[in-house]
Amino acid sequence: MQKLHTYNATLDGRQWRHELVVARDLLDDVHEQIEIERIAPVAEVAARARLRPLARFHSAAQHEELVQSVLKQQGMALDLRHLQAAAAKGITSLREAEASRPPRPPPARLPAGLGKGSQGKGTGHRKVAGASRTARRAAAAED
């Protein structure tokens, strides 16, 4: 009898989650999120993954605004680190600091089809072949 109650509780939870997805029209959001992550730079995907648990506390538009502000803040922090390094070298003008900045490489993007199974379904693997975890973290920190 206990197994039956456990099974019914599982089914009730499944039904509740299904109704939640249908009521809030979340299925389209999931497909949209997958498309965004497919074309986004690796650093942006990582930031979105860190912020995903907060998405349930506000609307999709507010969450997107939060993600964009965090990405902007990360870019400003990178610029600040560069300017501080330039100041440490004795560079005092912005023009000289920008000239001394090494050219930024294009944003690292995941290869097309990465994370896709043979049926086009995500497998959950986000690893880039041939790159160590440290190298990926360093590349993400530079972006």
C-alpha positions as CSV (number, residue, x, y, z in Angstrom):
1,M,0.0,0.0,0.0
2,Q,2.9,2.3,0.8
3,K,4.3,1.8,-2.7
4,L,1.0,2.8,-4.2
5,H,1.0,6.0,-2.2
6,T,4.5,6.8,-3.3
7,Y,3.6,6.1,-6.9
8,N,0.5,8.3,-6.7
9,A,2.6,11.1,-5.2
10,T,5.0,10.8,-8.1
11,L,2.2,11.0,-10.6
12,D,0.7,14.0,-8.8
13,G,4.0,15.8,-8.9
14,R,4.4,15.0,-12.5
15,Q,0.8,16.3,-13.2
16,W,1.5,19.5,-11.2
17,R,4.7,20.2,-13.2
18,H,2.9,19.6,-16.4
19,E,0.1,22.0,-15.5
20,L,2.7,24.6,-14.4
21,V,4.5,24.4,-17.8
22,V,1.2,24.7,-19.7
23,A,-0.2,27.4,-17.5
24,R,2.9,29.6,-17.8
25,D,3.6,28.7,-21.4
26,L,7.2,27.8,-20.5
27,L,7.8,25.3,-23.3
28,D,8.4,28.0,-25.8
29,D,10.7,29.7,-23.4
30,V,12.8,26.5,-23.2
31,H,13.1,26.3,-27.0
32,E,14.1,30.0,-27.1
33,Q,16.7,29.5,-24.3
34,I,18.2,26.6,-26.2
35,E,18.5,28.7,-29.4
36,I,20.1,31.6,-27.4
37,E,22.7,29.2,-25.8
38,R,23.5,27.6,-29.2
39,I,24.7,30.9,-30.7
40,A,25.9,32.7,-27.5
41,P,29.6,33.0,-26.5
42,V,30.7,30.5,-23.9
43,A,31.1,33.2,-21.2
44,E,27.5,34.3,-21.8
45,V,26.2,30.7,-21.6
46,A,28.1,30.3,-18.3
47,A,26.6,33.6,-16.9
48,R,23.1,32.5,-18.0
49,A,23.6,29.1,-16.3
50,R,24.6,30.8,-13.0
51,L,21.6,33.1,-13.1
52,R,19.1,30.5,-14.2
53,P,17.9,29.6,-10.6
54,L,16.9,33.3,-10.2
55,A,14.6,33.2,-13.2
56,R,11.6,31.9,-11.3
57,F,11.5,35.1,-9.1
58,H,10.7,37.5,-11.9
59,S,9.3,37.7,-15.4
60,A,11.2,36.6,-18.5
61,A,11.8,40.2,-19.6
62,Q,13.1,41.1,-16.1
63,H,15.3,38.1,-16.1
64,E,16.7,39.0,-19.5
65,E,17.4,42.5,-18.3
66,L,19.2,41.0,-15.3
67,V,21.3,38.8,-17.5
68,Q,22.2,41.7,-19.8
69,S,23.2,43.9,-16.8
70,V,25.4,41.1,-15.4
71,L,27.1,40.6,-18.8
72,K,27.6,44.4,-19.1
73,Q,29.1,44.5,-15.6
74,Q,31.5,41.6,-16.5
75,G,32.6,43.6,-19.6
76,M,33.2,46.7,-17.5
77,A,35.2,44.7,-14.9
78,L,37.4,43.4,-17.8
79,D,37.9,47.0,-19.0
80,L,38.7,48.2,-15.5
81,R,41.3,45.5,-15.0
82,H,42.9,46.5,-18.3
83,L,43.0,50.2,-17.3
84,Q,44.4,49.3,-13.9
85,A,47.2,47.3,-15.6
86,A,47.8,50.2,-18.0
87,A,48.0,52.6,-15.0
88,A,50.5,50.3,-13.3
89,K,52.7,50.5,-16.4
90,G,52.6,54.3,-16.2
91,I,50.1,55.0,-19.0
92,T,48.0,58.0,-18.1
93,S,45.8,58.7,-21.1
94,L,42.9,56.6,-22.3
95,R,44.1,56.8,-25.9
96,E,47.5,55.2,-25.0
97,A,45.7,52.6,-22.8
98,E,43.5,51.6,-25.7
99,A,46.5,51.4,-28.0
100,S,48.4,49.2,-25.6
101,R,45.4,46.8,-25.3
102,P,46.0,43.6,-27.2
103,P,43.4,42.9,-29.8
104,R,40.4,41.0,-28.4
105,P,39.9,37.6,-29.9
106,P,36.5,36.9,-31.2
107,P,34.2,35.5,-28.5
108,A,34.5,31.8,-28.1
109,R,31.5,30.1,-29.4
110,L,30.5,26.5,-29.1
111,P,30.9,24.5,-32.3
112,A,27.8,24.0,-34.3
113,G,25.9,20.9,-33.2
114,L,27.8,20.5,-29.9
115,G,25.4,19.2,-27.3
116,K,23.1,17.6,-29.9
117,G,22.4,13.9,-30.0
118,S,21.7,12.1,-33.2
119,Q,18.0,13.1,-32.9
120,G,18.9,16.8,-32.4
121,K,18.1,16.5,-28.7
122,G,20.5,18.0,-26.2
123,T,22.7,15.6,-24.4
124,G,23.8,18.0,-21.7
125,H,27.5,17.9,-22.7
126,R,29.0,21.4,-23.1
127,K,32.7,20.3,-23.3
128,V,34.8,21.6,-26.1
129,A,37.1,18.9,-27.5
130,G,40.8,19.2,-26.7
131,A,40.4,22.0,-24.1
132,S,41.1,21.4,-20.5
133,R,38.8,22.8,-17.8
134,T,41.5,25.4,-16.8
135,A,41.9,26.5,-20.4
136,R,38.1,27.0,-20.8
137,R,37.9,28.9,-17.5
138,A,40.8,31.2,-18.6
139,A,39.2,31.8,-21.9
140,A,35.9,32.6,-20.2
141,A,37.6,35.0,-17.8
142,E,39.2,36.8,-20.7
143,D,35.8,37.4,-22.4
